[in-house]
Amino acid sequence: MSYKAWNAIIDRIGNFKMQRGITSFVNPFSMLMLKEQERVATRVQHWYIDGISLVNKINKDLGKNINRFSFDDTSLAPIVFRYAKEQGLKIAIIGTKEEFIHKAVQNIEEKHGITVSYSRNGYFTGDADREACFDYLVRERVDLVICGMGAPYQELFLIDLQERGWDGYGFTCGGYLHQVAGKENYYPAFFDKLNIRWVYRIIDEPKLFKRYFIDYPRFFIRFADFKKQLKKAA
């Protein structure tokens, strides 16, 4: 079984620095989604881990010393938006459904004291609609693009944008836009402090039960095989 994509992701994982290029995040579920996505794994320049269970596993089994980073208000969103405000960056936010994107942008602007220059939902009517979005972002020299479409679509969007000549800061944000559209502070302090954000997500979105109790165990079984292959190759 090939683990080229996982190798590429893990080789790029580290602790956060604000850098140009595409930044994305993995947890056990998205690692399964990206297992066959070698283009995504190799074309995303900066990978970070969103998920304390995966942080602990990689630190213990692969000898790394990394922390959890996520594009949400418990982690990197305030840092990135503050940097954008200080540097005067032009910001675009793309993702989630049409009924959520406007409220999400409004809440982000109010919470972080920024102005979003361009926003739209993450559902394109076709290739022409997608290309028009790329053309706008390149033509208007948008510096920071936040994209929340789920893996691997958000990564592929930013990769395709970069291939059209865009050279700014790109961040995937998963479900952040949907979360922030409902409330400015999604995770209650109790769940955030104890690193049990996943418990609150199940309470808020019961459909995620399968992800945490079926897909996560599937990942860790695959990860054991991945680790064996690493040892054989060493």
C-alpha positions in Angstrom: 0.0 0.0 0.0 1.4 3.4 -1.0 1.7 6.2 1.5 3.5 8.8 -0.8 0.9 11.5 0.1 1.2 10.9 3.8 5.0 11.0 3.6 4.9 14.3 1.7 2.5 15.8 4.3 4.5 14.6 7.3 7.7 15.8 5.8 6.2 19.4 5.7 4.6 19.4 9.2 6.0 21.8 11.7 5.1 24.6 14.1 3.4 27.6 12.7 5.1 30.5 11.0 3.3 33.1 8.9 4.6 32.4 5.4 3.5 33.0 1.8 2.2 30.0 0.0 -0.6 27.5 0.7 -1.2 26.5 4.3 -3.5 23.6 5.2 -4.3 21.4 8.2 -4.8 17.7 8.8 -6.6 15.5 11.3 -7.2 11.8 11.2 -10.3 12.2 9.0 -8.6 14.4 6.5 -5.5 12.2 6.4 -7.8 9.4 5.1 -9.3 11.8 2.6 -5.9 12.9 1.3 -4.2 9.5 1.3 -4.4 9.2 -2.5 -4.0 13.0 -3.2 -0.3 13.2 -4.0 -0.8 16.5 -5.9 -2.4 18.1 -2.9 0.2 16.6 -0.5 3.1 17.9 -2.5 1.8 21.2 -3.7 0.6 22.6 -0.3 3.8 24.2 1.0 2.9 24.3 4.7 1.1 21.6 6.7 0.0 21.7 10.3 -2.0 19.3 12.5 -5.5 20.1 13.7 -6.3 17.4 16.2 -4.7 16.7 19.6 -4.8 12.9 19.1 -2.8 13.1 15.9 -0.4 15.6 17.4 0.3 13.2 20.3 0.6 10.2 17.9 3.1 11.8 15.5 5.2 13.3 18.4 5.4 9.9 20.1 5.8 7.6 17.1 7.8 9.8 14.7 9.9 11.8 17.2 8.5 15.2 16.3 7.9 18.1 18.6 4.8 19.9 17.2 1.7 21.6 18.6 -1.9 21.7 17.5 -2.8 24.5 15.0 -6.1 25.1 13.4 -7.7 27.9 11.4 -10.3 28.8 14.0 -10.7 31.4 16.8 -9.0 29.0 19.4 -5.8 29.0 17.4 -4.6 30.7 14.2 -7.5 32.9 13.0 -6.8 35.8 15.4 -3.0 35.6 14.5 -3.6 35.6 10.8 -6.2 38.3 10.8 -4.1 40.5 13.1 -1.2 40.1 10.7 -3.4 41.0 7.8 -4.7 44.1 9.5 -1.2 45.3 10.5 0.2 44.7 7.0 -2.8 46.1 5.2 -3.4 42.9 3.3 -6.3 42.6 0.9 -8.5 39.7 2.2 -10.8 37.3 0.4 -12.9 34.6 2.1 -14.4 31.8 0.0 -16.4 28.8 1.1 -19.4 27.4 2.9 -23.0 27.7 1.6 -24.6 30.9 0.3 -26.8 31.2 3.3 -23.9 31.2 5.7 -21.1 33.1 4.0 -22.4 36.7 4.5 -23.0 36.2 8.2 -19.7 34.5 8.6 -17.9 37.4 7.0 -19.9 39.9 9.1 -18.9 38.2 12.3 -15.3 37.9 11.3 -15.1 41.6 10.4 -16.6 42.6 13.7 -14.6 40.3 15.8 -11.2 41.0 14.3 -11.6 44.6 13.2 -10.9 43.9 9.5 -12.5 44.5 6.1 -13.0 41.6 3.7 -12.6 42.8 0.2 -14.2 39.8 -1.5 -16.3 36.9 -0.5 -18.4 34.2 -2.0 -19.8 30.7 -1.4 -17.7 27.7 -2.2 -20.1 26.2 -4.8 -19.3 27.0 -8.4 -21.8 26.7 -11.2 -19.1 25.4 -13.5 -15.6 25.9 -14.8 -16.3 29.4 -16.1 -17.6 30.5 -12.7 -14.5 29.1 -11.0 -12.1 30.7 -13.5 -13.9 34.0 -13.1 -13.1 33.8 -9.4 -9.4 33.0 -10.1 -9.2 35.9 -12.5 -10.6 38.3 -10.0 -8.2 37.2 -7.2 -5.2 37.5 -9.5 -6.3 40.7 -11.2 -7.1 42.5 -7.9 -3.9 41.3 -6.3 -5.7 39.8 -3.2 -3.0 39.1 -0.6 -4.8 36.7 1.7 -7.3 34.0 0.7 -9.2 32.0 3.3 -10.9 28.9 1.7 -13.3 26.6 3.5 -14.6 23.9 1.2 -13.4 20.7 3.0 -10.6 18.4 1.9 -9.4 18.0 -0.8 -11.5 20.7 -2.6 -10.1 23.7 -0.6 -6.5 22.6 -1.2 -7.2 22.1 -4.9 -8.8 25.5 -5.2 -5.7 27.2 -3.7 -3.3 25.1 -5.8 -5.2 26.0 -9.0 -5.2 29.6 -8.0 -1.4 29.6 -7.4 -0.9 28.0 -10.8 -2.6 31.0 -12.3 0.1 33.3 -11.0 -1.2 34.2 -7.6 1.5 34.4 -4.9 -0.1 35.4 -1.7 -1.0 33.8 1.6 -3.6 31.0 1.3 -5.2 29.2 4.2 -7.7 26.4 4.3 -10.2 26.6 7.1 -12.5 23.5 6.9 -15.7 24.1 8.8 -14.6 27.4 10.4 -16.9 29.6 8.2 -20.0 27.5 9.0 -19.1 27.6 12.7 -18.5 31.4 12.8 -21.7 32.1 10.9 -23.6 30.7 13.8 -21.7 32.3 16.7 -18.5 34.4 17.1 -17.0 32.0 19.7 -17.9 28.5 18.5 -16.1 26.4 21.2 -17.1 27.0 24.9 -14.1 27.7 27.1 -14.5 24.5 29.0 -14.2 22.3 25.9 -11.3 24.4 24.5 -9.3 24.4 27.8 -9.5 20.5 28.1 -8.7 19.9 24.5 -12.0 18.1 24.0 -13.3 20.3 21.2 -14.3 17.1 19.3 -16.8 16.3 22.1 -18.5 19.7 21.6 -18.5 19.2 17.8 -20.4 16.0 18.2 -22.9 17.7 20.5 -23.4 20.5 18.0 -23.3 18.3 14.9 -24.3 14.7 15.7 -23.5 13.6 12.1 -19.8 13.8 13.1 -20.2 10.8 15.4 -19.2 8.5 12.5 -16.1 10.5 11.9 -14.8 10.3 15.4 -15.8 6.8 16.2 -15.4 5.0 12.9 -13.1 7.0 10.6 -10.6 8.0 13.3 -10.0 4.4 14.4 -9.7 3.4 10.7 -7.0 6.1 10.3 -5.0 4.8 13.3 -5.1 1.3 12.0 -3.7 2.6 8.7 -1.2 4.7 10.5 0.2 1.6 12.3 0.9 0.1 8.8 2.4 3.3 7.6 4.8 3.3 10.6 5.8 -0.3 9.8 6.7 0.7 6.2 8.7 3.7 7.5 10.7 1.3 9.7 11.4 -1.0 6.8 12.6 1.8 4.6 14.9 3.2 7.3 
